[in-house]
Amino acid sequence: MNICAAGDVHGRIDKFYRCIKKFESELKINFDAVLQVGDFGIWIDENDHDGVTKFHKGTGDFPAWYREKKSVPVKTYFVNGNNEDFNFLNSVKLSGDFEILKNLFYIPNGTVAEIEIDSNKEKERSGNKTAGGGGKNGKERLIIAGIGGKYDPEHFGHNEADRYYTKREIDNLLRYADENKGKEDKSIDIFISHDAPEGVLIEDNDKNRYYPKAAGLRELILKIKPKIVFFGHHHGICKSEIEGIPVYGLNVLGEKDSLFGFKIKDGAIKILGKY
């Protein structure tokens, strides 16, 4: 299965999918799915957004895409960032229907999404679930676990906190991993988060280098043991590992290394390139 992991988009949806198309052309492949690490830019009303979104030149294209019910050109799965329309995303969670637009799926914090395609690529279907993994009957299947939002110590102990992730949400994934321990078809393949796990070195676009202090994510990764990890938020790049698990920080759209292509088959990962 060919996957594109993508950094912060901040509402520039038209540009985002143009870049993905160019990336596919460079690699001479088609992506089966895109995994986006938050700050996608989910705003329903271009006149109703937060201050940081205004800094990023407003809501961008998403309100128009939503009004026109456009179909996303490649199946895309995203966690929330810290700059989204949380009234809307909370209503999505309550509805239980995570397909916001055709082919655009939300992964609420502390849940997993299942991606499944026919190995011959003639047929594809996807959806958010709380179980699944592995592959059978000619299918390729991946389980993606997600924690969106950024870390804040004052909100970490809450049950839910919109733009911040919580310990309870981390515990939900730990419980999933524990309940499915030893079940190959239900193991977590990929972990995506908005914020960065502790202990990885980030270089942002202003050439500042630092180690993030977001609590809980490193310990979660060590326990669920995904094959690969991606995060965003910091508008910079990172190539690191946590006890042998590769960890990549993705840049904001339009900057170097905002897109990362890889193939995963039979549990093995092959890096295809960056854009």
N, C-alpha and C positions, 0 to 999 in steps of 0.2 A: 504494500500500500504506500503510495506517494503522498507525503504530508508536507504542508507548508506551515511553519510556526511564524507568527507575526506579532510585532511590537505594537505600541500605542498608535491608534489611528486618529483619535480626536475628531471624528465626524467627517473626515475627508474620504467618504465612501467611494466616490467615482475614481479618485486617484488611487485608492487602495487596490481596487480590482484591476485597474490599468497596470499597476506595478506587478501584481501577481501574474497577469497575462504575459508581460514582458519577461518575468522571471521564468515562466514555463517555456517561453520561446528560447531563452538562453540555455536552459537545461535540456530542451527537446523532449519534454514530458508533459503530461497533464496531471495536476494534483487531484487526488481523490477527496481530500478534505483540507481545510484551513483551521488551525487552532490559534485563537487570538487571545492575548494575555491581559485584556482589560483596557479601559479608556477607549473603547470602540467608538463611543460617541453616541450613545442611545439617548437622544432627546426628541420628544414628540413635537414640541412647539419651539420654533426658532427664537421666540421671544421670551422663553422661560428656561433659563439655564443658570449655572453658578458662575462665580467670578473667574475661576481658572479657565473655564470654557470660553469666556469672553477674551481672555488673554490669548487663547489659541484661535482667535478670529471667529468665534461664534460656533454655532452648532453644526455648521457644514451642511452636508447633503442629506443626513439621515431623515430629518422631518419630511422632506419631499419624497424620499424612498418610501417612508411609512404611509404617507397620504396616498401615494399612487400604488401601494401594495406591490412594489417591484419584487421580482424574484432574484435572489442572490445567485451569481453565476457558478459558484462552486460551494459545496456544502461547507458552512463555516460555524464553528463552535467557539463561544467566547465566555470568559468570566467577566464580571463587572470590574471596572477600575474604581477610582475614588471620585471620578467626575462623570456621572451618568444621571439619568432621570430615575431616581430611586422610587418615586411614587409609581411610575410605570412598571419598573422591574419587580417591585413588590406585588403588584397586581398580576404580573405574569407568573410569579411563584405560586400565588394563591389559586390561579386558574389550573395549574398543572399542565398547561400546554406551553412548552418551552420553545416552540417554533414561532418566532416573532414575525418574520417574513418567510416566504418559501425558501428553504435551504439555509436559514439563519437560526441557530439554536443557542439558547442561553443555558449555561451551566451554573445553577445557584450554588452558593458556597456550601461546601461540605457534602456535595453530591458527585456522582459520576455520570458520564455520558458514554453510550455505546455507539461506535461507528462500525457498520458492517457493509461489506461490498462483496459481489461475486468476484472470484479470483480472475475470471476472464474479462472483467470490466464491462460486460454487456448490461449488467443490471446492478443497481446500487440502491441501498436504502439505509436510513440513519434515524436515530432518535435518542432522547435522554432517558436513561433508566438507572436503576440502583443495583443492577446486577449484570453479569455477562462478561465475556472475555474469551480469548483464544479463537479457535476457528474450527469449523466442521462443514461437511457436505459441500466442499468447494468454496466455502466462504472465507473471507479474511475479516477478522474482528479485532477491534481495539477498545480498551477501556481507558477513558480519560477522567482523571480526578481534578477537581478545581477548587481553589480558594482565591476569591477576588478581594478587592479592596486593599487598603494599606494598614499597617500596624499602628496602633495607638494604645499605650498602656492603660489609659483611662477607660477605654471601651473594650479591652480584651476580655474582660470578665462578663460582659453582657451576653444575653441570649442571641441577639442580632443587633447590628449597628450600622446598617446601610453601607457607608463608604469605608468602614473599617471591618476587618475580619475578627472573629472571636474564637476563644478557646473551645466553646461548644461546637462550633463548625469544624474545627480541627478534630475534635473528639468524634464527630460523626464519621469522618473518614477512617479514623483509627478503629472504630467499631466495625465499619464495613470490612476493613482488611482483616480484623480479628475473626469475624464471623465466617469469612471465606478463606481463611488460611488453609493452604494446601490444595485449594481448588484452582487448578491451572486455568480453567475457562472463566474464572471470575477475578483473576489477579489484575491489579492496576498496571497498565503499560506506560502511561505518560502522565506526569503531573504538571499542571500549569497554574501559576499564581500571578497576581498583579505585583505584589511586593516581592522582595528578594529574601532568600534564606540567609541566616547569619553565616559568617565565615567565608563568603565569596568576595573577591575583589572586583569592584566596579570602577570603570573609567567613564565619566560622563562626557557630554559633548563640549564642555568647557575645560576638559583635560584634568578635572579633579579626580583623584583616586581615593577610594574609601571602602570600608567594610560596613555593610548595612547592619542594623540592630533590630530588625523585625523578629520578634520572638515566636517560637512555636513551629515555624516552617521547617527548619533544619531537622528537628526531632521527628516531625511528621514524615519527612522524606526518608529518614533512616529506618523508620518502622514499616512504611508501606512499600519501600524498595521499588520504585518505578524504574524503567529502563532509561529514561531521559527526563530532564526537567527544563522548563522554560519560564521566564518571568519578564516583566516590563517595568513600567513606572518611573525608572530612574533616568530615562532618556540618555542612555549610554550603552556600553557593551560589556560583556563578561563572558569569559570562557573558564570554567572551573569544574570541580568535581567534589562530591561529598561521599567519601569512602567508596570511590570507584564509580559512583553514579554521575554521569556527565550533566552539568548545569550550565545553561546558556542564558545570559541577559540579552534581550532584544531591544534595539534602538527604536526611537520614534519614527514613524513613517516619513520617508524623504531623506533620512540620514543613513549612513553606512550601516550595514548589518541589521536592517529592520525586518528582513525576511530571511528565513532559514529553511532550506529544503532538505528532506531526508526520506529514506525508504526504510520501512520496517517490515520484515518478513520472517516468519518462524522465530520471532523473538530477537532477531539480529537487526542492528541499526547500521545503515550505510548513509553517510553524509553526502548529499548531492551538491550543495553549494549555498552561498549566501548572496543577498542582494541588498 
